[in-house]
Amino acid sequence: MKRTFLKYTFACLLITFYSAISFAQAPVSITGTLKTNKVAPVKLFRVSEGSVYEMAVAIPGKDRKFGFLFFPPYEGFYVLGTGNVYSPNDNYKFYFKSGDKMSLEISDTSYTLTGANTRENLQLAQWHQLTNPLEQKAINFMGKNSIWVDFFPDLEEIAAKAKKFLNGKTTGNKKFDQQMKDNMDWDMAGYAINFLNTPRESHPKVEQYSKYYATLKATAFAAQTKGTYRQPWGKRILEMLVGLNMRQQNIQSANRMETLANTLKLVPNDTLKGDFVLQTGSRMKTITDYHAMLSEFGKYILTDSQQQRSKAIQAPIASLKAGEPGLNFSYPDKDGKMVSMQSLKGKVVLIDVWATWCGPCKAEIPHLKKLEEEMKGTDVQIVSISVDEEKDKEKWKEMIKKENLGGMQLFATGWSDITKYYKINGIPRFMVFDRKGNIVTIEAPRPSSPELKPLLEKLLAEK
């Protein structure tokens, strides 16, 4: 019993630490009992940008009881179950806000609320009870041998009941009540499409789809970012919706880029288009292909999160060979103005990755100043990128002023994307790029070497 208590305490401490920056004033308390054939860890997931992420794990004790105590980082949907982040199998959706309490029992095919629970989760439980036949056949389908002949009648019957489900129902929480209808649409779409996209003994032709499938339009589901982003597996469902509509409209593509172009036609929201671009890019094997995709569709990579994901995709596939496009970084200068690699095209670029605490870096400063003076009036742009931590930003600004540092001084805030992309483990590191922003060398001679100036002059002479 003591061992169980320690494991439960660990789950609580972990999730409380994770939520330390939350605005929530009171914790959410979850207590439950696992009534499955096999005892498995129970996991709590948060939802972010249409995907789920594990927050904490509780190991049931000998009595099969488990629990969580956490400050919710947001009010909205969470996921609880014995499954994983990759699919909704054996996972259930709940709604939490500050101070909520929930008590439940989880079985192999469902869950039951017990004891004190919120109105929001009571309504979700009623909705779950109505749609569970679809969930079992479409999501937890292994060993059930369900095919479209028996699934479609269930789908049409429950879709009809869903239209009246909210009649006379309200929880008093306006935020939840406004989201519930949207949530029901996403759930129904997820069940309907997941059924078609999972292994079956028999699959229907498009003309055999039941009437409900004609109501599923990716353009409607993708009208707003928030609709997709607040749903667990929202991006996954949207991807399946696009695939469904392509089959319904007999849209065929000759290659990956054409598939992406056709996909984006069915997605009206630019941010969500960016997610599809990144999804396509994550499957690419060469940086050349990735940059070819960016040249056509990179305009849809809009948010900071998308830009970071794009850089993370590029780093493993970048060969960093001469002629390969350089990373399109974007960092602030000492006045806060953002400068990107893209904005430097047309110049021969010398990048110096350094830090104020780095002795060898500071030893190169006089030589770098001398080189800058000698290159004055040419198309050479010297860019010094500091990898000092945020706490040393003022120290960096003071050094710029004290040492009268020239060129373009940018602040990367620690060992950020540029060091990861170019696999920089030590500084200083000097890199040279041509007028098109392509790599010349990521291991350039230092300014103190007589070899650097002739290299820059040679690039200046090239047209």
C-alpha positions in Angstrom: 0.0 0.0 0.0 2.9 2.3 0.8 4.4 1.7 -2.6 1.1 2.6 -4.3 0.9 5.8 -2.4 4.4 6.8 -3.4 3.7 6.2 -7.1 0.4 8.2 -6.8 2.2 11.1 -5.1 4.8 11.1 -7.9 2.1 11.6 -10.5 0.6 14.5 -8.6 4.0 16.2 -8.0 5.0 15.8 -11.6 1.9 17.4 -13.0 1.8 20.1 -10.4 5.3 21.1 -11.3 4.4 21.1 -15.0 1.5 23.5 -14.3 3.4 25.8 -12.0 3.0 28.7 -14.4 -0.7 28.1 -14.8 -3.2 30.8 -14.1 -5.4 28.3 -12.3 -6.1 29.0 -8.6 -7.4 25.6 -7.5 -6.3 22.1 -8.5 -8.3 19.5 -10.4 -8.8 16.3 -8.5 -9.3 13.0 -10.3 -9.9 9.7 -8.5 -10.7 6.4 -10.2 -10.8 2.7 -10.3 -9.5 0.5 -13.2 -11.9 -2.3 -13.9 -10.2 -3.7 -17.0 -9.0 -7.3 -17.6 -5.4 -6.2 -17.5 -4.0 -3.6 -15.1 -2.2 -0.8 -17.1 -0.9 2.7 -16.3 -3.5 5.4 -16.5 -2.4 8.5 -18.3 -3.5 12.1 -18.4 -3.0 14.1 -21.6 -3.3 17.8 -22.4 -4.4 19.1 -25.8 -2.3 21.5 -27.8 -2.7 22.5 -31.5 -4.9 19.5 -32.3 -2.6 16.9 -30.8 -2.3 15.3 -27.3 0.7 15.3 -25.0 1.2 13.2 -21.9 1.1 15.2 -18.7 1.4 12.5 -16.0 1.0 8.7 -15.3 -0.7 7.0 -12.4 0.1 3.4 -11.5 -3.0 1.7 -10.1 -2.5 0.0 -6.7 -3.5 -3.5 -5.8 -7.0 -2.2 -5.2 -6.8 -0.8 -8.8 -7.3 2.7 -7.6 -5.5 5.7 -9.2 -5.6 9.5 -9.0 -4.3 12.8 -10.3 -4.1 16.2 -8.7 -3.1 19.1 -10.9 -3.5 22.8 -11.7 -5.0 22.9 -15.2 -2.9 25.0 -17.6 -6.1 25.9 -19.5 -9.8 25.4 -19.3 -10.9 22.9 -21.9 -10.6 19.3 -23.1 -8.2 16.8 -21.7 -7.8 13.1 -22.3 -7.6 10.3 -19.7 -7.1 6.6 -20.4 -4.8 3.6 -20.8 -3.9 4.4 -24.4 -1.1 6.6 -25.9 -0.7 9.9 -27.7 -0.9 8.4 -31.1 -4.6 7.5 -31.3 -7.8 7.7 -29.3 -7.9 3.9 -28.6 -8.6 3.3 -24.9 -8.7 7.0 -24.2 -11.6 9.2 -23.2 -12.3 12.9 -23.4 -13.1 15.1 -20.4 -13.4 18.8 -19.7 -11.6 20.5 -16.8 -11.4 23.9 -15.2 -9.9 25.2 -12.0 -11.2 23.4 -8.9 -13.1 20.6 -10.7 -13.4 17.1 -9.2 -14.0 13.9 -11.1 -14.5 10.3 -10.0 -14.8 7.4 -12.4 -14.4 3.7 -13.2 -12.7 2.7 -16.4 -13.6 -0.7 -18.1 -12.3 -2.4 -21.2 -15.0 -0.7 -23.4 -16.1 2.4 -21.6 -16.1 4.5 -18.4 -18.7 5.3 -15.8 -18.7 8.5 -13.7 -19.2 7.8 -9.9 -19.6 10.1 -7.0 -19.3 13.9 -7.4 -18.7 15.2 -11.0 -19.1 18.4 -12.9 -22.0 19.2 -15.2 -19.6 19.4 -18.1 -18.3 15.9 -17.6 -21.8 14.5 -16.8 -22.9 15.8 -20.3 -19.8 14.4 -21.9 -20.6 11.1 -20.3 -24.1 11.1 -21.7 -22.7 11.9 -25.1 -20.2 9.1 -24.7 -22.9 6.7 -23.8 -24.9 7.6 -27.0 -21.9 7.3 -29.3 -20.0 4.4 -27.7 -21.4 1.8 -30.2 -19.6 3.9 -32.9 -16.5 4.3 -30.8 -16.2 0.5 -30.2 -16.6 -0.3 -33.9 -14.5 2.6 -35.3 -11.8 3.1 -32.6 -11.5 0.1 -30.3 -12.3 -2.2 -33.2 -9.7 -4.9 -32.8 -11.4 -8.4 -32.6 -14.9 -7.0 -33.2 -15.1 -7.9 -37.0 -17.3 -5.0 -37.8 -17.8 -4.0 -41.4 -19.6 -1.2 -43.2 -22.8 -3.2 -43.6 -23.4 -3.1 -39.8 -21.6 0.1 -39.0 -23.5 2.5 -41.4 -27.0 1.8 -39.9 -25.5 2.6 -36.4 -23.9 5.7 -37.8 -27.1 7.0 -39.4 -29.2 6.2 -36.3 -26.8 8.0 -33.9 -26.3 10.9 -36.3 -30.1 11.4 -36.2 -30.2 11.3 -32.4 -27.2 13.6 -32.1 -29.3 16.4 -33.7 -31.6 16.4 -30.7 -29.0 15.6 -28.0 -28.5 19.1 -26.8 -32.3 20.0 -26.7 -33.0 21.4 -23.3 -29.4 20.7 -22.1 -27.2 23.4 -20.6 -24.4 23.2 -18.0 -24.3 26.9 -17.1 -20.8 27.1 -18.4 -21.1 29.3 -21.5 -17.6 28.4 -22.8 -18.3 24.7 -22.6 -21.9 25.0 -23.9 -20.6 26.9 -27.0 -18.0 24.3 -27.7 -20.1 21.2 -27.1 -22.0 21.2 -30.5 -18.7 21.7 -32.3 -17.2 18.9 -30.2 -20.0 16.5 -31.1 -19.4 17.2 -34.8 -15.7 16.4 -34.5 -16.4 13.2 -32.6 -18.9 12.0 -35.1 -16.6 12.8 -38.0 -13.7 11.1 -36.2 -15.8 7.9 -35.8 -17.1 7.9 -39.3 -13.8 8.4 -41.0 -11.7 6.3 -38.7 -14.0 3.4 -39.6 -13.2 3.8 -43.3 -9.4 4.1 -42.6 -8.8 1.1 -40.5 -8.4 -2.6 -41.5 -11.7 -4.4 -42.3 -12.7 -7.6 -44.0 -14.6 -5.5 -46.5 -14.5 -1.9 -47.5 -17.3 0.1 -49.3 -17.0 1.9 -52.5 -17.6 5.7 -52.4 -21.0 5.3 -53.9 -21.9 2.9 -51.1 -21.2 5.4 -48.3 -24.2 6.2 -46.1 -25.8 9.6 -46.3 -23.9 11.0 -43.3 -20.6 11.1 -45.2 -22.0 13.6 -47.7 -22.3 16.1 -44.8 -18.6 15.9 -43.9 -16.8 18.8 -45.5 -13.1 19.6 -44.7 -13.7 23.2 -45.7 -16.3 23.6 -42.8 -14.1 21.9 -40.2 -11.1 23.8 -41.2 -12.7 27.3 -41.3 -11.1 28.3 -38.0 -7.8 27.2 -36.3 -9.3 27.0 -32.8 -11.8 24.4 -33.8 -9.1 22.0 -34.9 -6.6 23.0 -32.2 -8.8 22.4 -29.2 -9.7 18.9 -30.2 -7.7 15.8 -29.2 -6.3 14.4 -32.5 -8.0 17.4 -34.3 -5.2 17.5 -36.9 -5.5 13.8 -37.5 -9.2 14.0 -38.0 -8.9 16.9 -40.4 -6.3 15.0 -42.4 -8.7 12.1 -42.7 -11.5 14.5 -43.7 -9.4 15.9 -46.6 -8.7 12.3 -47.7 -12.4 11.5 -47.6 -13.3 14.5 -49.7 -10.6 13.7 -52.2 -12.1 10.2 -52.7 -15.6 11.6 -52.9 -14.5 14.2 -55.5 -12.2 11.7 -57.3 -9.3 14.1 -56.9 -6.1 12.3 -58.0 -2.5 13.5 -57.8 0.6 12.5 -59.7 3.1 13.3 -57.0 3.6 14.5 -53.4 3.6 18.2 -54.4 0.5 17.9 -56.4 -1.2 16.1 -53.5 -0.2 18.9 -51.2 -1.6 21.5 -53.6 -4.9 19.7 -53.9 -5.0 19.3 -50.1 -4.6 23.0 -49.5 -7.5 23.7 -51.8 -9.8 22.0 -49.3 -8.4 23.9 -46.3 -9.5 27.6 -46.2 -7.5 28.5 -43.1 -3.9 29.6 -43.7 -2.5 28.4 -40.4 -4.0 25.0 -40.9 -2.6 25.0 -44.4 0.8 25.5 -42.7 0.2 22.3 -40.6 -0.4 20.3 -43.8 2.8 21.7 -45.4 4.8 20.7 -42.4 3.2 17.3 -42.4 4.2 16.7 -46.0 7.7 18.1 -45.3 8.2 15.7 -42.4 8.1 12.8 -44.9 10.8 14.2 -47.1 14.2 12.6 -47.2 16.3 15.5 -48.6 16.7 19.1 -47.8 16.6 20.0 -51.5 13.1 18.6 -51.7 12.1 20.3 -48.5 13.3 23.7 -49.7 11.6 23.2 -53.1 8.4 22.7 -51.1 9.0 25.8 -49.0 9.6 27.9 -52.1 6.0 27.2 -53.2 4.2 26.7 -49.9 6.4 28.1 -47.2 4.2 31.2 -47.0 1.8 29.2 -44.9 4.2 28.5 -42.1 3.0 31.4 -40.0 3.2 30.8 -36.3 6.3 30.6 -34.1 5.4 27.0 -33.3 5.2 26.1 -37.1 8.5 27.8 -37.7 10.2 25.9 -34.9 8.7 22.6 -36.2 10.0 23.5 -39.7 13.5 24.0 -38.4 13.3 20.7 -36.4 12.3 18.9 -39.6 15.2 20.3 -41.6 18.0 19.7 -39.1 18.2 15.9 -39.5 17.9 15.9 -43.3 20.3 18.7 -43.9 23.6 17.4 -45.4 25.2 20.9 -44.9 27.0 20.5 -48.2 28.1 23.4 -50.4 25.3 24.6 -52.6 22.6 23.5 -50.2 20.2 26.3 -49.0 21.1 27.8 -45.6 18.7 27.9 -42.6 16.3 30.8 -42.8 16.9 31.9 -39.2 15.3 35.0 -37.7 16.8 36.8 -34.7 16.5 40.3 -33.2 19.3 42.9 -33.3 20.2 45.1 -30.4 17.2 47.3 -31.0 14.8 44.4 -31.3 14.4 44.5 -35.1 14.1 41.0 -36.5 16.6 40.0 -39.2 16.3 36.8 -41.2 18.6 35.0 -43.6 16.1 35.5 -46.3 16.5 39.3 -45.9 20.2 39.0 -46.6 19.9 37.5 -50.1 22.0 39.4 -52.7 24.9 39.6 -50.2 27.8 37.4 -49.6 27.2 36.5 -45.9 29.9 35.8 -43.3 28.2 34.5 -40.1 30.1 34.5 -36.8 28.5 32.4 -34.0 29.9 33.6 -30.7 29.2 34.5 -27.1 30.5 37.2 -24.6 31.9 34.5 -22.3 34.0 32.8 -25.1 37.7 33.7 -24.9 38.6 32.4 -28.5 35.5 34.3 -29.8 36.7 37.6 -28.3 40.2 37.0 -29.6 38.8 37.1 -33.2 37.1 40.5 -32.7 40.1 42.6 -33.7 40.6 40.5 -36.9 36.9 40.7 -37.6 37.0 44.5 -37.3 39.9 44.6 -39.7 38.2 42.4 -42.2 35.0 44.5 -42.0 37.0 47.6 -42.8 38.7 45.9 -45.7 35.3 44.7 -47.1 33.7 48.1 -46.7 31.8 49.2 -49.8 31.4 45.6 -51.0 28.4 43.2 -50.9 29.9 41.3 -48.0 27.6 41.3 -44.9 29.1 40.2 -41.6 26.6 38.9 -39.2 27.6 38.1 -35.6 25.1 35.8 -33.8 25.4 35.6 -30.0 24.4 32.4 -28.3 24.4 34.1 -24.9 21.5 33.2 -22.6 18.7 35.6 -22.0 20.1 36.6 -18.6 23.2 37.9 -20.3 21.5 40.0 -23.0 22.4 43.3 -21.3 26.0 42.1 -21.0 25.9 41.4 -24.8 24.6 44.9 -25.5 27.2 46.5 -23.3 30.0 44.6 -25.1 28.6 45.8 -28.5 28.9 49.4 -27.2 32.2 49.0 -25.3 34.0 47.2 -28.1 32.3 49.2 -30.9 31.3 46.0 -32.6 30.3 46.5 -36.2 28.6 44.3 -38.8 25.1 43.1 -37.9 24.8 42.0 -34.3 22.0 39.5 -33.6 20.9 37.7 -30.4 19.9 34.0 -30.6 19.1 33.4 -26.9 21.2 30.4 -26.1 22.0 27.4 -28.2 19.0 27.7 -30.4 18.0 26.5 -33.8 21.1 27.7 -35.7 23.4 25.7 -33.5 21.2 22.6 -33.8 20.8 22.9 -37.6 24.5 23.3 -38.2 25.5 20.9 -35.4 27.6 23.5 -33.7 29.1 22.1 -30.5 31.9 24.7 -30.0 32.4 28.4 -30.8 33.5 30.5 -32.4 32.1 29.1 -35.7 32.4 31.0 -38.9 30.2 30.2 -41.9 30.0 31.6 -45.4 27.0 31.8 -47.7 26.7 33.0 -51.4 24.4 35.7 -52.7 21.5 33.2 -53.0 21.7 32.2 -49.4 23.3 28.8 -50.2 26.1 27.2 -48.2 29.6 27.8 -49.3 31.2 26.4 -46.1 30.0 25.9 -42.6 33.6 25.5 -41.4 35.1 28.7 -42.8 38.5 30.0 -41.8 38.6 32.4 -38.9 39.2 36.1 -39.6 42.6 35.7 -38.1 43.4 33.3 -41.0 44.7 34.7 -44.3 42.4 32.3 -46.2 39.1 33.9 -45.3 39.5 37.2 -47.2 40.4 35.6 -50.6 37.3 33.3 -50.2 35.0 36.3 -49.8 36.6 38.1 -52.7 36.2 35.1 -54.9 32.5 34.9 -54.1 32.1 38.7 -54.8 33.6 38.2 -58.2 31.0 35.5 -59.1 27.9 36.6 -60.8 
